[in-house]
Amino acid sequence: MLLTRRVLLSVVAASAVAGGVAHAADVDPESPRSIGKADAKVTVEEWFSLTCTHCADFAHETFPQIKTKLIDTGKVHWVFRDFPLDQVALLAAQVAHYLPPDRYEPFIMALFATQDRWAFARGVNTTNEIWKMAALAGMSKATFDKAIADTKLRNWILQNQNMAQKKYGIDSTPSFVIGGKVYPGEMPYDEFVKLIPGA
């Protein structure tokens, strides 16, 4: 699958550009991951689960246009928010947060592109499959082991998820918070851009 190969190559490239192996000491795992200008007029929070097929479809079909037309142009600051629907998604989210911020977005896009391989394939060891992806992104085995054992990070992710449920009423993924309002569901770019003031 061309998309999968392309996304995987982007992870490897990001690792090479960043200069080698990612160590846990280099990052603060308990901090939001985002892309785009922090002072953009519009901030979008995407609440997603790495095992959500609708989130994967959005990542493949809609997000590339959002990134090119809204994020890269300075109109939108995009904040990634974990809303794991199961333990597998939670584990993958923990690993993603142990990567340097510049490798986070390529890594989760690679996870979405290969969801069938690591999340849903029968007879595979999910943890081992996630480790293979993390290694491609430049993560050491020691850092990976630390990530999946980090109960403090796990609790932080779950506390944020609980907050999203209580504050915004989020109960499905993907859901988008824009200007304090919640817009649930996967949608095409033409529909999504209508939610962005001034776009």
C-alpha positions as CSV (number, residue, x, y, z in Angstrom):
1,M,0.0,0.0,0.0
2,L,1.6,3.2,-1.2
3,L,0.2,5.4,1.6
4,T,1.6,3.1,4.2
5,R,5.0,3.0,2.7
6,R,5.0,6.8,2.3
7,V,4.0,7.4,5.9
8,L,6.5,4.9,7.3
9,L,9.2,6.6,5.2
10,S,8.2,9.9,6.7
11,V,8.7,8.5,10.2
12,V,12.2,7.2,9.3
13,A,13.0,10.6,7.7
14,A,11.9,12.5,10.8
15,S,14.1,10.2,12.9
16,A,17.1,10.9,10.7
17,V,16.6,14.6,10.6
18,A,16.1,14.8,14.4
19,G,19.5,13.0,14.7
20,G,19.3,9.5,16.1
21,V,17.7,7.8,19.0
22,A,15.0,9.4,21.2
23,H,15.6,9.2,24.9
24,A,13.0,9.7,27.6
25,A,15.0,12.4,29.1
26,D,14.7,14.5,26.0
27,V,10.9,15.0,26.3
28,D,8.1,15.8,28.7
29,P,5.6,13.0,28.0
30,E,2.9,14.8,30.0
31,S,2.5,17.7,27.7
32,P,0.1,18.3,24.8
33,R,1.4,17.7,21.3
34,S,0.5,20.2,18.6
35,I,1.5,21.5,15.2
36,G,1.1,24.9,13.6
37,K,1.5,28.4,15.0
38,A,0.6,28.7,18.6
39,D,-0.7,32.2,18.0
40,A,-3.0,31.2,15.1
41,K,-6.4,32.8,15.2
42,V,-8.1,29.4,15.5
43,T,-7.2,26.4,17.7
44,V,-8.6,23.0,17.0
45,E,-8.4,20.2,19.5
46,E,-8.8,16.8,18.0
47,W,-9.8,14.1,20.4
48,F,-8.9,10.7,18.9
49,S,-8.2,7.1,19.6
50,L,-5.4,5.3,17.8
51,T,-7.6,2.2,17.4
52,C,-10.5,4.2,15.9
53,T,-11.0,3.4,12.2
54,H,-12.9,6.6,11.7
55,C,-10.0,8.5,13.1
56,A,-7.7,6.6,10.7
57,D,-9.9,7.5,7.8
58,F,-9.9,11.2,8.8
59,A,-6.1,11.1,9.1
60,H,-5.7,9.6,5.6
61,E,-8.4,11.4,3.7
62,T,-9.0,14.8,5.4
63,F,-6.0,15.7,7.6
64,P,-3.5,16.1,4.7
65,Q,-5.6,18.9,3.2
66,I,-6.1,20.5,6.6
67,K,-2.4,20.5,7.2
68,T,-1.6,22.0,3.8
69,K,-4.4,24.6,3.6
70,L,-5.0,25.6,7.3
71,I,-2.1,24.6,9.5
72,D,0.9,25.3,7.3
73,T,-0.6,28.6,6.2
74,G,-0.8,29.8,9.9
75,K,-4.6,29.8,10.1
76,V,-5.0,26.9,12.6
77,H,-3.1,25.6,15.6
78,W,-3.8,21.9,15.8
79,V,-3.7,20.2,19.2
80,F,-3.8,16.4,19.4
81,R,-5.8,15.0,22.4
82,D,-5.9,11.4,23.4
83,F,-9.2,9.7,23.9
84,P,-8.2,6.0,23.9
85,L,-11.2,3.7,23.3
86,D,-9.3,0.6,24.6
87,Q,-6.1,-0.5,26.3
88,V,-4.3,-1.0,23.0
89,A,-5.0,2.7,22.1
90,L,-3.8,3.7,25.5
91,L,-0.6,1.8,25.2
92,A,0.1,3.3,21.8
93,A,-0.6,6.8,23.1
94,Q,1.8,6.4,25.9
95,V,4.6,5.4,23.4
96,A,3.8,8.3,21.1
97,H,4.2,10.7,24.0
98,Y,7.7,9.5,24.6
99,L,8.8,10.6,21.2
100,P,10.2,14.1,20.7
101,P,7.4,16.5,19.7
102,D,8.6,16.8,16.1
103,R,8.2,13.1,15.7
104,Y,4.8,12.8,17.3
105,E,2.6,13.7,14.4
106,P,4.5,11.5,11.8
107,F,4.4,8.6,14.3
108,I,0.6,8.7,14.9
109,M,0.0,9.1,11.2
110,A,2.1,6.0,10.6
111,L,0.1,4.1,13.3
112,F,-3.2,5.1,11.6
113,A,-1.8,4.0,8.2
114,T,-0.9,0.6,9.6
115,Q,-3.8,0.1,12.0
116,D,-4.7,-3.3,10.5
117,R,-1.2,-4.6,11.2
118,W,-0.7,-3.6,14.8
119,A,-4.2,-3.1,16.3
120,F,-6.5,-5.6,14.6
121,A,-4.4,-8.4,13.1
122,R,-5.1,-11.8,14.5
123,G,-2.4,-13.7,16.2
124,V,0.0,-10.8,16.6
125,N,1.6,-9.4,19.8
126,T,0.3,-5.9,19.8
127,T,3.0,-4.6,22.1
128,N,5.7,-6.0,19.8
129,E,4.1,-4.5,16.8
130,I,3.9,-1.1,18.4
131,W,7.6,-1.5,19.4
132,K,8.5,-2.1,15.7
133,M,6.8,1.1,14.8
134,A,8.5,3.0,17.6
135,A,11.9,1.6,16.6
136,L,11.3,3.0,13.1
137,A,10.7,6.4,14.6
138,G,14.1,6.2,16.4
139,M,13.0,5.1,19.9
140,S,15.3,2.9,21.9
141,K,14.0,-0.2,23.6
142,A,14.8,1.2,27.0
143,T,12.7,4.3,26.3
144,F,9.9,2.1,24.9
145,D,9.9,-0.1,28.0
146,K,9.8,3.0,30.2
147,A,6.9,4.5,28.2
148,I,4.7,1.4,28.5
149,A,5.4,1.2,32.2
150,D,4.7,4.8,33.0
151,T,1.6,4.7,35.2
152,K,1.8,8.4,35.8
153,L,1.5,9.1,32.1
154,R,-1.2,6.6,31.8
155,N,-3.2,8.3,34.5
156,W,-2.6,11.7,32.9
157,I,-4.0,10.5,29.6
158,L,-7.1,9.0,31.3
159,Q,-7.7,12.1,33.5
160,N,-7.7,14.3,30.4
161,Q,-10.1,11.9,28.7
162,N,-12.4,12.0,31.7
163,M,-12.2,15.8,31.7
164,A,-13.2,15.8,28.0
165,Q,-16.2,13.7,28.8
166,K,-17.3,15.9,31.6
167,K,-16.5,19.3,30.1
168,Y,-17.5,18.7,26.5
169,G,-19.6,15.6,26.6
170,I,-17.3,13.8,24.2
171,D,-18.2,10.2,23.9
172,S,-16.9,9.2,20.4
173,T,-13.9,9.7,18.2
174,P,-12.9,11.7,16.4
175,S,-14.4,14.8,18.0
176,F,-13.2,18.3,17.4
177,V,-13.3,21.3,19.8
178,I,-13.3,24.6,18.1
179,G,-14.1,27.8,20.0
180,G,-15.5,25.8,22.9
181,K,-17.9,23.9,20.7
182,V,-17.8,20.2,20.0
183,Y,-18.1,18.8,16.5
184,P,-18.1,15.0,16.5
185,G,-17.4,12.6,13.6
186,E,-15.2,12.0,10.7
187,M,-15.9,14.5,7.9
188,P,-14.4,15.5,4.5
189,Y,-12.3,18.7,4.1
190,D,-15.1,20.7,2.4
191,E,-17.3,20.1,5.5
192,F,-14.6,20.6,8.0
193,V,-13.3,23.9,6.7
194,K,-16.8,25.4,7.2
195,L,-16.1,25.1,11.0
196,I,-13.0,27.4,10.8
197,P,-13.8,31.1,11.2
198,G,-12.2,33.1,8.4
199,A,-11.1,30.1,6.4
